[in-house]
Amino acid sequence: MDYIFFIILVVAIIIGILLTILSGVIRVKKNDVAIIEKMHEFDTILCEGIHFITPILSHRVKTYHIEHTKIKGQFGNYKISIIFKIEDYKKYYYSNEIFENNISLKLKSIKTISKDAIEKTIYDYASEIGILVEKLELIDIQVID
């Protein structure tokens, strides 16, 4: 009877070890990157492929798509179109900012609305949080009577 208990115990330990090892396998899809933390601190950024991280100590905290994003909006007399991508994933993740959501808040802080002020605000904010603005279009829609 003790022999059967010993076999069950060994099998359970082996299964536990295998599950722990397999929990360290991470798959990052094509056109994605994953932010990995070890013990709640930044460890690395993984690109497309299958990777192994230290089980229990490390974990994926965020996955970003690496392709371009386009947002459109209007501010004052300007229609705005921005094409951007995340350039520094670590900086972007730890800034706790979402470019698409917060750009309008940054624009509202402009005291004198002008094309130059809007451009400067967008480029400065993007640079501050790890975003590369690839194309910025500002169209003045002010109607002249």
N, C-alpha and C positions, 0 to 999 in steps of 0.2 A: 504494500500500500504506500509506503514511503517512497518507493521507486517511482510510482506514477505521479505523485505530488512533485517530485524533483524534476521529472520530464516536463510537466505542465509549467512549472516555474521557469525553467530554462527557455521553453518555447515562448512564454509571455515576455521574458526579458529580451529575447532576440527580436520579437515583433515590435516591442517598444523602441529598441535601438534603431530598427529599420524605419519606423515611422518618424522618429526624430530626425534621422538623416534625410529622409525624403521631404520633410518639412522645410529643409534648407534649399530646395530646388526652386528657382524662380524663372518663369518664362516671360520675357519682354517681347511684345509683339512688334512687327515691322512698323516703322515710323513712330515708335514710342521710346521714351526713356523713363527709367524708374529711379527715384531717389531712395537710397537705402540708409537707414540709421542703425548704428550699433550702440546698444545701451543708451538710447535716446539722444545720441549725438550724431551729427552727419558722418557718414562713412564713405559713401561713393555714389556715383551715378552710373547706372548700367544701361547700355544700349541694347538693341535688338539681339535676341538669342536666348539660350538657356544658360543660366548661371547658378552657382552654388554659393549660398551665404551661410554664415555660422548659425545653425539652428538655435532657437530660443533667444540668443543675444541680439541678433540682427533681424530687421523686418523692413518691408517696403512701406514707405509712408505716403508716396504719391507717384502717379504715373502721368506723364504729359505727352501729348501728341506733338510731333516735331514739325508738322507742316504749318504753312502760313495761315493766319486768321485775318478775316476782314470784318471791320465794324463800320457802321455808318450812323450818322446822327446829325443833329443840327444844334448850333450854339450861336445865339445872337442872330446876326444876319448871314451866317456862314453854314453851308452844308459841309460836313466833314466826312471824309472817307479815309480810313487808316488800314493799311495792310502791314501786319507785324508778325514776328515770331519771337519765341523766348530764346534769348541768346545765352543767358547764364541761369541754368535751371536751379542751381543751389541758391543764388541770390533771390530769384523770383519766389521760390518756395518759402524761404525764411523771411521774406518781406511781409508775408501774410496779406499780400495785396492781390486783387484780381483786376488786371488792367482794364478789361471791358467794363467792369462795374464802376471803377473809381475815377476814370478819366473825366467823367462829367463833373464830379466833385472838385477835381483840380481846376477845371476850366472855370467853375463858378468863383474861384478865388481871384480871377483876373480883375484888376481894378479898371483898366481902360481896355475895352475890347478892340483888338486890331488883329490883322492877319499875322503880323510878326509875333504878337503876344501869345496868340493861340499856338502857333508853331513852336515857339520857345517852351511853353508850358508842356506841350505834348512830348517833345523830344527830351526835355529835362526829366519829366516824370518817368518816361520809358527807360531812360538810362539809369535812373535811380533804383529801379527794381529789376533790372536785367533783361529788358525788352529791346529788341532791335526793330525800329520803325523802318520798313523797307520802302513804303510809299505813303505819302500824305497829300491828300487833295483838299484844298479849301476853296469853295466856290461861294462868292459873295452873291447873295440872292436879294439884296436890297433893291426894292422897286423905286425907280426914279420917275417922278411925275412930270 
